[in-house]
C-alpha cells in the first residue's frame, strides 16, 4: 500500500502546474542564492507544491529563471 501512496503523491505533485516548469514571472534569480533551501526565492516558491524544491536555472543568453523540479 505504501508504494502506491508514494506514486500518487508524485502524480498529484506534477499535476499542480508549478512542478517541472520554468517560472519567469518570478523575475531574475541568482544561482546559489535563490535556490538555497534556507530562504531562496526559487526554492521557497517551488517547495510549497513540488516535493523536491527548485533551482535557479541558466537559460540560453545567460538569463536565469526559477525552475521547479518534477
Biopython code that builds the backbone (N, CA, C, O; Angstrom):
import numpy as np
from Bio.PDB.StructureBuilder import StructureBuilder

atoms = [
    (1, "UNK", "N", (0.815, -1.199, 0.000)),
    (1, "UNK", "CA", (0.000, 0.000, 0.000)),
    (1, "UNK", "C", (0.858, 1.263, 0.000)),
    (1, "UNK", "O", (0.507, 2.225, -0.683)),
    (2, "UNK", "N", (1.949, 1.298, 0.724)),
    (2, "UNK", "CA", (2.791, 2.499, 0.802)),
    (2, "UNK", "C", (3.384, 2.907, -0.540)),
    (2, "UNK", "O", (3.380, 4.096, -0.861)),
    (3, "UNK", "N", (3.897, 1.963, -1.345)),
    (3, "UNK", "CA", (4.421, 2.404, -2.649)),
    (3, "UNK", "C", (3.336, 3.087, -3.486)),
    (3, "UNK", "O", (3.625, 4.036, -4.215)),
    (4, "UNK", "N", (2.113, 2.621, -3.391)),
    (4, "UNK", "CA", (1.006, 3.224, -4.123)),
    (4, "UNK", "C", (0.805, 4.673, -3.697)),
    (4, "UNK", "O", (0.605, 5.546, -4.542)),
    (5, "UNK", "N", (0.856, 4.932, -2.411)),
    (5, "UNK", "CA", (0.685, 6.292, -1.912)),
    (5, "UNK", "C", (1.794, 7.207, -2.388)),
    (5, "UNK", "O", (1.549, 8.364, -2.729)),
    (6, "UNK", "N", (3.014, 6.693, -2.413)),
    (6, "UNK", "CA", (4.148, 7.485, -2.884)),
    (6, "UNK", "C", (3.970, 7.855, -4.343)),
    (6, "UNK", "O", (4.200, 9.005, -4.717)),
    (7, "UNK", "N", (3.573, 6.922, -5.160)),
    (7, "UNK", "CA", (3.369, 7.181, -6.587)),
    (7, "UNK", "C", (2.252, 8.204, -6.774)),
    (7, "UNK", "O", (2.387, 9.124, -7.580)),
    (8, "UNK", "N", (1.163, 8.054, -6.045)),
    (8, "UNK", "CA", (0.048, 9.003, -6.160)),
    (8, "UNK", "C", (0.478, 10.404, -5.768)),
    (8, "UNK", "O", (0.073, 11.373, -6.410)),
    (9, "UNK", "N", (1.287, 10.532, -4.732)),
    (9, "UNK", "CA", (1.759, 11.839, -4.292)),
    (9, "UNK", "C", (2.574, 12.499, -5.397)),
    (9, "UNK", "O", (2.409, 13.694, -5.646)),
    (10, "UNK", "N", (3.449, 11.754, -6.063)),
    (10, "UNK", "CA", (4.251, 12.298, -7.158)),
    (10, "UNK", "C", (3.366, 12.756, -8.305)),
    (10, "UNK", "O", (3.597, 13.830, -8.862)),
    (11, "UNK", "N", (2.372, 11.980, -8.670)),
    (11, "UNK", "CA", (1.488, 12.334, -9.781)),
    (11, "UNK", "C", (0.723, 13.603, -9.449)),
    (11, "UNK", "O", (0.628, 14.498, -10.289)),
    (12, "UNK", "N", (0.182, 13.702, -8.262)),
    (12, "UNK", "CA", (-0.548, 14.901, -7.858)),
    (12, "UNK", "C", (0.388, 16.095, -7.856)),
    (12, "UNK", "O", (0.009, 17.179, -8.298)),
    (13, "UNK", "N", (1.611, 15.912, -7.361)),
    (13, "UNK", "CA", (2.595, 16.984, -7.315)),
    (13, "UNK", "C", (2.893, 17.511, -8.716)),
    (13, "UNK", "O", (2.978, 18.723, -8.914)),
    (14, "UNK", "N", (3.053, 16.626, -9.677)),
    (14, "UNK", "CA", (3.392, 17.028, -11.036)),
    (14, "UNK", "C", (2.211, 17.687, -11.747)),
    (14, "UNK", "O", (2.412, 18.479, -12.668)),
    (15, "UNK", "N", (1.004, 17.376, -11.338)),
    (15, "UNK", "CA", (-0.173, 17.937, -11.991)),
    (15, "UNK", "C", (-0.541, 19.317, -11.447)),
    (15, "UNK", "O", (-1.466, 19.954, -11.950)),
    (16, "UNK", "N", (0.158, 19.770, -10.451)),
    (16, "UNK", "CA", (-0.143, 21.045, -9.801)),
    (16, "UNK", "C", (-0.041, 22.224, -10.761)),
    (16, "UNK", "O", (-0.763, 23.207, -10.598)),
    (17, "UNK", "N", (0.828, 22.150, -11.747)),
    (17, "UNK", "CA", (1.022, 23.258, -12.661)),
    (17, "UNK", "C", (2.276, 24.048, -12.347)),
    (17, "UNK", "O", (2.708, 24.858, -13.168)),
    (18, "UNK", "N", (2.860, 23.841, -11.210)),
    (18, "UNK", "CA", (4.067, 24.550, -10.795)),
    (18, "UNK", "C", (5.308, 23.690, -11.036)),
    (18, "UNK", "O", (6.366, 24.202, -11.403)),
    (19, "UNK", "N", (5.171, 22.390, -10.829)),
    (19, "UNK", "CA", (6.313, 21.477, -10.915)),
    (19, "UNK", "C", (6.732, 21.224, -12.364)),
    (19, "UNK", "O", (5.916, 21.278, -13.284)),
    (20, "UNK", "N", (8.019, 20.950, -12.541)),
    (20, "UNK", "CA", (8.590, 20.598, -13.844)),
    (20, "UNK", "C", (8.559, 21.757, -14.844)),
    (20, "UNK", "O", (8.584, 21.530, -16.053)),
    (21, "UNK", "N", (8.505, 22.989, -14.352)),
    (21, "UNK", "CA", (8.381, 24.147, -15.247)),
    (21, "UNK", "C", (9.284, 25.298, -14.821)),
    (21, "UNK", "O", (9.682, 25.413, -13.662)),
    (22, "UNK", "N", (9.595, 26.149, -15.806)),
    (22, "UNK", "CA", (10.278, 27.414, -15.543)),
    (22, "UNK", "C", (9.237, 28.439, -15.096)),
    (22, "UNK", "O", (8.070, 28.363, -15.478)),
    (23, "UNK", "N", (9.678, 29.397, -14.280)),
    (23, "UNK", "CA", (8.760, 30.430, -13.784)),
    (23, "UNK", "C", (9.376, 31.819, -13.942)),
    (23, "UNK", "O", (9.812, 32.426, -12.963)),
    (24, "UNK", "N", (9.410, 32.318, -15.179)),
    (24, "UNK", "CA", (9.997, 33.634, -15.428)),
    (24, "UNK", "C", (9.240, 34.768, -14.739)),
    (24, "UNK", "O", (9.787, 35.854, -14.547)),
    (25, "UNK", "N", (7.984, 34.518, -14.366)),
    (25, "UNK", "CA", (7.200, 35.558, -13.685)),
    (25, "UNK", "C", (7.802, 35.951, -12.341)),
    (25, "UNK", "O", (7.473, 37.006, -11.799)),
    (26, "UNK", "N", (8.682, 35.109, -11.801)),
    (26, "UNK", "CA", (9.348, 35.422, -10.534)),
    (26, "UNK", "C", (10.527, 36.372, -10.734)),
    (26, "UNK", "O", (11.135, 36.835, -9.769)),
    (27, "UNK", "N", (10.838, 36.652, -11.986)),
    (27, "UNK", "CA", (11.944, 37.558, -12.290)),
    (27, "UNK", "C", (13.296, 36.857, -12.270)),
    (27, "UNK", "O", (13.387, 35.641, -12.101)),
    (28, "UNK", "N", (14.336, 37.653, -12.448)),
    (28, "UNK", "CA", (15.706, 37.144, -12.470)),
    (28, "UNK", "C", (16.035, 36.478, -11.136)),
    (28, "UNK", "O", (15.566, 36.914, -10.084)),
    (29, "UNK", "N", (16.842, 35.424, -11.184)),
    (29, "UNK", "CA", (17.306, 34.778, -9.957)),
    (29, "UNK", "C", (18.824, 34.656, -10.000)),
    (29, "UNK", "O", (19.440, 34.732, -11.063)),
    (30, "UNK", "N", (19.409, 34.466, -8.832)),
    (30, "UNK", "CA", (20.859, 34.326, -8.695)),
    (30, "UNK", "C", (21.184, 32.915, -8.218)),
    (30, "UNK", "O", (20.775, 32.523, -7.124)),
    (31, "UNK", "N", (21.931, 32.131, -9.043)),
    (31, "UNK", "CA", (22.312, 30.783, -8.635)),
    (31, "UNK", "C", (23.090, 30.816, -7.314)),
    (31, "UNK", "O", (23.915, 31.700, -7.083)),
    (32, "UNK", "N", (22.810, 29.842, -6.467)),
    (32, "UNK", "CA", (23.485, 29.763, -5.186)),
    (32, "UNK", "C", (22.837, 30.612, -4.101)),
    (32, "UNK", "O", (23.104, 30.422, -2.915)),
    (33, "UNK", "N", (21.997, 31.537, -4.504)),
    (33, "UNK", "CA", (21.284, 32.378, -3.546)),
    (33, "UNK", "C", (19.788, 32.059, -3.575)),
    (33, "UNK", "O", (19.203, 31.704, -2.551)),
    (34, "UNK", "N", (19.179, 32.186, -4.744)),
    (34, "UNK", "CA", (17.740, 31.997, -4.855)),
    (34, "UNK", "C", (17.307, 30.535, -4.895)),
    (34, "UNK", "O", (16.116, 30.241, -4.794)),
    (35, "UNK", "N", (18.267, 29.608, -5.042)),
    (35, "UNK", "CA", (17.917, 28.188, -4.973)),
    (35, "UNK", "C", (18.399, 27.563, -3.663)),
    (35, "UNK", "O", (18.446, 26.339, -3.537)),
    (36, "UNK", "N", (18.749, 28.390, -2.704)),
    (36, "UNK", "CA", (19.166, 27.937, -1.378)),
    (36, "UNK", "C", (17.946, 27.456, -0.588)),
    (36, "UNK", "O", (16.962, 28.187, -0.470)),
    (37, "UNK", "N", (17.999, 26.229, -0.042)),
    (37, "UNK", "CA", (16.879, 25.719, 0.753)),
    (37, "UNK", "C", (16.575, 26.559, 2.002)),
    (37, "UNK", "O", (15.517, 26.399, 2.610)),
    (38, "UNK", "N", (17.471, 27.428, 2.376)),
    (38, "UNK", "CA", (17.264, 28.275, 3.551)),
    (38, "UNK", "C", (16.769, 29.663, 3.169)),
    (38, "UNK", "O", (17.384, 30.666, 3.529)),
    (39, "UNK", "N", (15.653, 29.721, 2.437)),
    (39, "UNK", "CA", (15.022, 31.004, 2.141)),
    (39, "UNK", "C", (15.186, 31.550, 0.743)),
    (39, "UNK", "O", (14.722, 32.657, 0.469)),
    (40, "UNK", "N", (15.835, 30.814, -0.164)),
    (40, "UNK", "CA", (15.953, 31.283, -1.550)),
    (40, "UNK", "C", (14.586, 31.367, -2.208)),
    (40, "UNK", "O", (13.734, 30.510, -1.976)),
    (41, "UNK", "N", (14.364, 32.398, -3.033)),
    (41, "UNK", "CA", (13.020, 32.608, -3.588)),
    (41, "UNK", "C", (12.563, 31.472, -4.501)),
    (41, "UNK", "O", (11.390, 31.100, -4.464)),
    (42, "UNK", "N", (13.457, 30.909, -5.319)),
    (42, "UNK", "CA", (13.055, 29.798, -6.189)),
    (42, "UNK", "C", (12.698, 28.570, -5.352)),
    (42, "UNK", "O", (11.661, 27.938, -5.557)),
    (43, "UNK", "N", (13.572, 28.251, -4.414)),
    (43, "UNK", "CA", (13.344, 27.079, -3.564)),
    (43, "UNK", "C", (12.040, 27.235, -2.787)),
    (43, "UNK", "O", (11.223, 26.316, -2.749)),
    (44, "UNK", "N", (11.849, 28.381, -2.177)),
    (44, "UNK", "CA", (10.662, 28.615, -1.352)),
    (44, "UNK", "C", (9.388, 28.526, -2.185)),
    (44, "UNK", "O", (8.410, 27.916, -1.755)),
    (45, "UNK", "N", (9.391, 29.125, -3.370)),
    (45, "UNK", "CA", (8.227, 29.084, -4.250)),
    (45, "UNK", "C", (7.899, 27.645, -4.648)),
    (45, "UNK", "O", (6.734, 27.246, -4.637)),
    (46, "UNK", "N", (8.910, 26.881, -4.995)),
    (46, "UNK", "CA", (8.698, 25.526, -5.512)),
    (46, "UNK", "C", (8.384, 24.502, -4.427)),
    (46, "UNK", "O", (7.544, 23.628, -4.640)),
    (47, "UNK", "N", (9.026, 24.587, -3.288)),
    (47, "UNK", "CA", (8.873, 23.545, -2.274)),
    (47, "UNK", "C", (7.454, 23.497, -1.717)),
    (47, "UNK", "O", (7.042, 22.467, -1.184)),
    (48, "UNK", "N", (6.700, 24.588, -1.830)),
    (48, "UNK", "CA", (5.335, 24.587, -1.304)),
    (48, "UNK", "C", (4.415, 23.657, -2.083)),
    (48, "UNK", "O", (3.413, 23.192, -1.539)),
    (49, "UNK", "N", (4.732, 23.375, -3.346)),
    (49, "UNK", "CA", (3.893, 22.487, -4.171)),
    (49, "UNK", "C", (4.647, 21.298, -4.753)),
    (49, "UNK", "O", (4.036, 20.278, -5.072)),
    (50, "UNK", "N", (5.959, 21.414, -4.895)),
    (50, "UNK", "CA", (6.773, 20.358, -5.503)),
    (50, "UNK", "C", (7.718, 19.800, -4.445)),
    (50, "UNK", "O", (8.549, 20.528, -3.902)),
    (51, "UNK", "N", (7.594, 18.543, -4.161)),
    (51, "UNK", "CA", (8.313, 17.941, -3.039)),
    (51, "UNK", "C", (9.832, 18.016, -3.145)),
    (51, "UNK", "O", (10.523, 17.787, -2.152)),
    (52, "UNK", "N", (10.361, 18.327, -4.305)),
    (52, "UNK", "CA", (11.818, 18.375, -4.467)),
    (52, "UNK", "C", (12.378, 19.789, -4.536)),
    (52, "UNK", "O", (13.587, 19.959, -4.697)),
    (53, "UNK", "N", (11.538, 20.799, -4.418)),
    (53, "UNK", "CA", (12.025, 22.175, -4.445)),
    (53, "UNK", "C", (12.307, 22.676, -5.841)),
    (53, "UNK", "O", (11.690, 22.234, -6.810)),
    (54, "UNK", "N", (13.258, 23.615, -5.941)),
    (54, "UNK", "CA", (13.560, 24.210, -7.233)),
    (54, "UNK", "C", (14.956, 24.783, -7.282)),
    (54, "UNK", "O", (15.682, 24.770, -6.287)),
    (55, "UNK", "N", (15.329, 25.286, -8.445)),
    (55, "UNK", "CA", (16.655, 25.843, -8.646)),
    (55, "UNK", "C", (16.588, 27.084, -9.510)),
    (55, "UNK", "O", (15.559, 27.382, -10.117)),
    (56, "UNK", "N", (17.683, 27.794, -9.559)),
    (56, "UNK", "CA", (17.839, 28.942, -10.438)),
    (56, "UNK", "C", (18.540, 28.419, -11.690)),
    (56, "UNK", "O", (19.736, 28.129, -11.665)),
    (57, "UNK", "N", (17.799, 28.304, -12.767)),
    (57, "UNK", "CA", (18.257, 27.644, -13.994)),
    (57, "UNK", "C", (18.775, 28.667, -15.000)),
    (57, "UNK", "O", (18.155, 29.704, -15.234)),
    (58, "UNK", "N", (19.932, 28.348, -15.589)),
    (58, "UNK", "CA", (20.508, 29.213, -16.617)),
    (58, "UNK", "C", (19.897, 28.875, -17.968)),
    (58, "UNK", "O", (19.893, 27.718, -18.388)),
    (59, "UNK", "N", (19.387, 29.888, -18.638)),
    (59, "UNK", "CA", (18.817, 29.733, -19.976)),
    (59, "UNK", "C", (19.824, 30.209, -21.014)),
    (59, "UNK", "O", (20.847, 30.801, -20.673)),
    (60, "UNK", "N", (19.527, 29.948, -22.284)),
    (60, "UNK", "CA", (20.393, 30.452, -23.336)),
    (60, "UNK", "C", (20.411, 31.972, -23.264)),
    (60, "UNK", "O", (19.403, 32.589, -22.920)),
    (61, "UNK", "N", (21.516, 32.563, -23.577)),
    (61, "UNK", "CA", (21.653, 34.009, -23.492)),
    (61, "UNK", "C", (22.115, 34.480, -22.123)),
    (61, "UNK", "O", (22.255, 35.680, -21.889)),
    (62, "UNK", "N", (22.353, 33.531, -21.213)),
    (62, "UNK", "CA", (22.873, 33.875, -19.895)),
    (62, "UNK", "C", (21.838, 34.289, -18.861)),
    (62, "UNK", "O", (22.191, 34.577, -17.717)),
    (63, "UNK", "N", (20.548, 34.323, -19.251)),
    (63, "UNK", "CA", (19.498, 34.663, -18.285)),
    (63, "UNK", "C", (19.279, 33.511, -17.316)),
    (63, "UNK", "O", (19.545, 32.354, -17.640)),
    (64, "UNK", "N", (18.796, 33.835, -16.136)),
    (64, "UNK", "CA", (18.465, 32.829, -15.131)),
    (64, "UNK", "C", (17.006, 32.981, -14.722)),
    (64, "UNK", "O", (16.522, 34.097, -14.532)),
    (65, "UNK", "N", (16.304, 31.853, -14.587)),
    (65, "UNK", "CA", (14.921, 31.846, -14.112)),
    (65, "UNK", "C", (14.742, 30.715, -13.098)),
    (65, "UNK", "O", (15.490, 29.737, -13.090)),
    (66, "UNK", "N", (13.745, 30.875, -12.257)),
    (66, "UNK", "CA", (13.406, 29.821, -11.304)),
    (66, "UNK", "C", (12.783, 28.656, -12.062)),
    (66, "UNK", "O", (11.979, 28.849, -12.974)),
    (67, "UNK", "N", (13.162, 27.456, -11.673)),
    (67, "UNK", "CA", (12.617, 26.226, -12.264)),
    (67, "UNK", "C", (12.283, 25.280, -11.125)),
    (67, "UNK", "O", (13.119, 25.016, -10.261)),
    (68, "UNK", "N", (11.054, 24.769, -11.126)),
    (68, "UNK", "CA", (10.640, 23.809, -10.103)),
    (68, "UNK", "C", (10.936, 22.386, -10.585)),
    (68, "UNK", "O", (10.626, 22.014, -11.716)),
    (69, "UNK", "N", (11.539, 21.615, -9.700)),
    (69, "UNK", "CA", (11.818, 20.208, -10.008)),
    (69, "UNK", "C", (10.521, 19.415, -10.175)),
    (69, "UNK", "O", (9.459, 19.819, -9.700)),
    (70, "UNK", "N", (10.636, 18.287, -10.855)),
    (70, "UNK", "CA", (9.488, 17.380, -11.048)),
    (70, "UNK", "C", (9.259, 16.535, -9.801)),
    (70, "UNK", "O", (8.342, 15.714, -9.771)),
]
sb = StructureBuilder()
sb.init_structure("model")
sb.init_model(0)
sb.init_chain("A")
sb.init_seg("    ")
for serial, (resi, resn, name, xyz) in enumerate(atoms, 1):
    if name == "N":
        sb.init_residue(resn, " ", resi, " ")
    sb.init_atom(name, np.array(xyz, "f"), 0.0, 1.0, " ", f" {name:<3s}", serial, name[0])
structure = sb.get_structure()
